[in-house]
Amino acid sequence: MRRVLATALLTLVASAAGTVTATAQGEHFIGAITCTKSLTSGLTCSGKAAGLGNRPTAAFLTADSVQAEYICVNRGGNTAPGQGTEFNTVVGPTRNFNPRNGQITFNNVNLPIPDAPSSRDVCPNGNWTVNLTRVEYDNVVLHIQQGGTDILFKNLGDIVIPPEGTVVF
């Protein structure tokens, strides 16, 4: 009986010692997310994500709202105030990636600037040119999705252009 009990105890101890618990870190960003702000191209972000497995992955930006401010410029270079526009729940184009070793490196994930209104609609007359002077993106979020569901996201907050340049998150 002692021998059976000792053998069972040794087997249990050996099994427990040989068991290795594999813990994954899960979906996460590696390093910083870098976004470039421009009045011509909008907001463009790049970075790296891991822990994604090998399923097709999509990345895109959203904003709760986008406000754009314009001025009107005539042929003589004189300016007149334009009108602002506002768009709610803006979704940028989706970029698709196939992870390699559970990782993606994303770039050119973009939230474009709104289309400029017609000079006939916002300026003294249709002979004026509409120039964008300021864009404000409210509550920008970077989404990483698989199967249409967010598996990872990063809230980038409110972003205003100008100034143009690079922002690191």
C-alpha positions in Angstrom: 0.0 0.0 0.0 2.8 2.4 0.9 4.5 1.6 -2.4 1.3 2.4 -4.4 0.8 5.6 -2.4 4.4 6.6 -2.9 4.2 5.9 -6.6 1.0 7.9 -7.0 2.5 10.8 -5.0 5.6 10.7 -7.2 3.5 10.6 -10.4 1.5 13.6 -9.2 4.6 15.6 -8.2 6.3 14.7 -11.6 3.1 15.8 -13.5 2.9 19.1 -11.6 6.6 19.8 -12.1 6.4 19.0 -15.8 3.4 21.2 -16.4 4.3 24.5 -17.8 1.6 27.2 -17.9 1.7 29.1 -21.1 0.5 32.7 -20.6 0.2 34.9 -23.6 0.5 38.7 -23.3 -2.5 39.1 -25.5 -3.1 41.8 -28.1 -0.9 44.8 -27.5 0.9 47.6 -29.2 4.6 47.4 -29.5 6.3 50.8 -29.0 4.8 54.1 -29.8 2.1 55.0 -32.3 3.2 57.9 -34.5 0.8 60.1 -36.2 1.5 62.9 -38.8 -0.9 65.9 -39.0 -1.3 67.8 -42.2 -3.9 70.2 -43.7 -3.5 68.4 -47.0 -3.7 64.7 -46.0 -5.3 64.8 -42.6 -4.2 62.5 -39.8 -2.0 59.5 -40.7 -0.8 56.9 -38.1 1.7 54.1 -38.0 2.8 51.5 -35.5 3.1 47.9 -34.6 0.7 45.5 -32.8 1.3 41.9 -31.6 -0.5 39.0 -30.1 -2.9 38.9 -33.0 -2.6 35.3 -34.1 -2.8 34.7 -37.8 -6.3 35.9 -38.6 -6.7 38.7 -41.2 -6.6 42.0 -39.3 -8.0 45.5 -40.1 -6.8 48.9 -38.9 -8.6 52.2 -39.1 -9.2 55.5 -37.4 -12.5 57.0 -36.2 -13.4 60.4 -34.7 -16.6 61.4 -32.9 -16.7 64.6 -35.0 -14.5 66.6 -37.3 -14.7 70.4 -37.6 -13.1 72.2 -40.5 -12.6 75.9 -40.9 -12.1 77.7 -44.2 -11.3 81.1 -45.5 -12.2 82.5 -48.9 -9.5 84.1 -51.1 -10.2 86.2 -54.2 -7.9 86.6 -57.2 -6.4 89.8 -55.6 -5.3 87.8 -52.5 -8.0 89.4 -50.3 -9.6 87.1 -47.7 -13.1 86.8 -46.3 -14.2 84.5 -43.6 -15.5 81.2 -44.9 -17.9 78.9 -43.0 -17.0 76.0 -40.9 -18.4 72.5 -41.5 -18.9 69.7 -39.0 -19.1 66.0 -39.6 -20.2 63.5 -36.9 -18.9 60.0 -36.4 -16.2 60.0 -39.1 -14.6 56.7 -40.1 -11.4 56.6 -42.1 -10.6 54.0 -44.7 -9.8 50.5 -43.5 -6.3 49.0 -44.1 -6.2 45.2 -44.2 -3.2 43.2 -43.0 -2.2 39.5 -42.7 -0.2 39.1 -39.5 3.1 37.4 -39.6 4.1 35.6 -36.4 1.1 37.3 -34.8 2.3 40.8 -35.6 1.4 43.6 -38.0 3.2 46.8 -38.8 0.6 49.3 -39.9 1.2 52.5 -41.7 -0.9 55.0 -43.7 -3.9 54.4 -41.4 -5.6 57.6 -42.3 -8.4 59.9 -41.2 -8.6 62.3 -44.2 -9.6 65.9 -44.1 -13.1 66.7 -45.1 -13.9 67.7 -48.6 -13.9 71.5 -49.1 -17.2 73.1 -49.7 -18.0 74.9 -52.9 -16.9 78.5 -53.1 -20.5 79.3 -54.2 -21.8 77.9 -50.9 -19.4 79.6 -48.4 -17.8 82.6 -50.2 -19.1 86.0 -51.5 -19.3 84.4 -55.0 -18.1 81.5 -57.0 -14.9 83.3 -58.2 -13.3 82.9 -54.8 -11.1 80.0 -53.7 -11.8 78.1 -50.5 -8.7 77.4 -48.3 -8.7 75.1 -45.3 -7.2 76.8 -42.3 -7.9 74.5 -39.3 -9.2 70.9 -38.7 -10.2 69.5 -35.3 -10.7 65.8 -34.8 -12.6 65.0 -31.6 -12.0 61.8 -29.7 -9.8 60.0 -32.3 -9.5 56.2 -31.8 -7.2 53.8 -33.6 -9.0 50.4 -34.0 -7.4 47.0 -34.7 -10.1 44.5 -35.7 -10.4 40.8 -36.5 -13.7 39.5 -37.8 -15.3 42.9 -37.5 -14.7 43.2 -33.8 -12.2 45.4 -32.0 -9.5 43.3 -30.4 -7.3 46.3 -29.6 -7.7 50.0 -29.7 -6.0 53.2 -28.6 -7.7 56.4 -27.8 -5.6 59.3 -29.2 -7.8 62.1 -27.9 -8.5 65.4 -29.6 -6.2 66.4 -32.4 -6.0 69.9 -33.9 -4.3 70.9 -37.1 -2.4 73.3 -37.2 0.2 72.9 -36.0 1.3 70.4 -38.6 3.9 67.8 -37.7 4.3 64.5 -35.9 2.6 63.4 -32.6 3.8 60.3 -30.7 1.4 58.3 -28.5 
